[in-house]
Amino acid sequence: MNKKGLIFVLLFVVSAIGVVAFTDAKTNDNKVNLTIKYYPDCYVDMGGVFVDIDKRLLADNMLFTEDDIIDFMFYYDLAFVSFAAGGVNAYGDGWQPDNWFYDEADENGTYTETRLAGQMTTFLDGYDLGQSNFDIGGSQANTYQDITIALDVGWHYLTIVLSELVSNDTHTEWHWEYAQDQVRFYVAENRDDTPTLRVDAENMAIIDVEAVESMDLFGYYNWADGGWADIRPSAEAAQYTDDTLPDERNQYVDPATGANASIHVIYNASDTELVLINATYGTMFANVYSVGPNNYTWLSTNQKLQFDETPLDLVIGVNYVYFIVSGLRADDYSVAYANPYPALRHATVIFKVVVGIEPEETTETETITESTTIVTNTTIIESTTETGPLFGILISVSMVGLVAAVFLRRRK
């Protein structure tokens, strides 16, 4: 049997919660225990949304092995909203919507402030670390964090994505601005191991992507559970439901012709006019059911951000595909003061896509998620454990659930 050209997709649906913890126990011989030492972030005034990972600490292609420390730090410029803490380490001091709203136009009807609000998300492979739990209070971020984690031998990726909602200088139109940076590093069992080559999967496989807005998805349009205070951007994989796995996902991939695999996402976020008014504690939404526009982007570990449905190129081996929807919602603390203050938030879906050699042996098993009632029977590889295919660890609070494993085999 020709076993080249196998692609399989592992799906993670993730929430952007700030507090993150990992287990540090090994589950097989291909895991390496490491510590990610997270230094304070540094706000820099770049005049617009900006992010840059400090390559002096963590550069591309660095090799790490057992008990190594991975030092991590980045610089950014972002209008991050923090209703509860004025003077935060961000553009606008955490009150940028006020700066935007109360800015006065000149004699030509133009304004100085155009940036309304922003948000950042940090990814480690298939994990959404949210805002990375850094402390933005005071004049300088001051949180040091050590995250102990067991990683597979191979390539890994730290990725940061920022988005910001920006108006024109007459405050009449909106557009989105983005920034992203990524560092890849290699985890080895021994110091003298040679990293595998990263090879583009040309004529081997590409991923078609599609995002569809769904009013039925829990989030912006759901008033019954939580009311307006729970309005937020939401996203999940479109092909996984509590019924059966659609046949179209059990497709074959022919590496000779470069036949495509595909992933689909549904999302839900406010897509209305943004109207703000003066309130007791600054500005707030004029209508809590109409909180402004949304936007989404795709990102893979092999290319830059893209904003359309252009297929994503892959590399041989492990790839991660990120879907990020940006949308406005009321800041959590502002709700307690009956002052729904505008804040930008991300919702994400992460796919792990592997291009390579089919495993020699497979076993039938049952994959059950904790977050849903989904139960699927599928063929998965030997190294699957109770914590999920190919992973010996789980994010303890941010991960909503491992939903399913899909295998795309070469056409007979």
Sequence and secondary structure as in RCSB ss.txt:
>XXXX:A:sequence
MNKKGLIFVLLFVVSAIGVVAFTDAKTNDNKVNLTIKYYPDCYVDMGGVFVDIDKRLLADNMLFTEDDIIDFMFY
YDLAFVSFAAGGVNAYGDGWQPDNWFYDEADENGTYTETRLAGQMTTFLDGYDLGQSNFDIGGSQANTYQDITIA
LDVGWHYLTIVLSELVSNDTHTEWHWEYAQDQVRFYVAENRDDTPTLRVDAENMAIIDVEAVESMDLFGYYNWAD
GGWADIRPSAEAAQYTDDTLPDERNQYVDPATGANASIHVIYNASDTELVLINATYGTMFANVYSVGPNNYTWLS
TNQKLQFDETPLDLVIGVNYVYFIVSGLRADDYSVAYANPYPALRHATVIFKVVVGIEPEETTETETITESTTIV
TNTTIIESTTETGPLFGILISVSMVGLVAAVFLRRRK
>XXXX:A:secstr
   TTEEEEEEEEE   S         STTEEEEEEEE   EE   SS EEEE TTTS TTEEE TT EEEE EE
EE  B  TT SS SSGGGG HHHHHHT    TTS  S  EEEEEEEEEETTEE TTTT    SSS    EEEEEE
EESEEEEEEEEEEEEEE TTSS EEEEEEEEEEEEEE SSTT       B TTT EEEEEEEE TTSSSTT  TT
TGGGG   EEEETT  SS   GGGS B  TTTT  EEEEEEEE   S B EEEETTEEEESSTT B  EEEEEEE
TTS  B S   EE BSEEEEEEEEEEEEEE HHHHHTT   EEEEEEEEEEEEEEE   S EEEEEEE SSS  E
EEEEEETT BTTBTT S   SSSEEEEEEEEEEB   
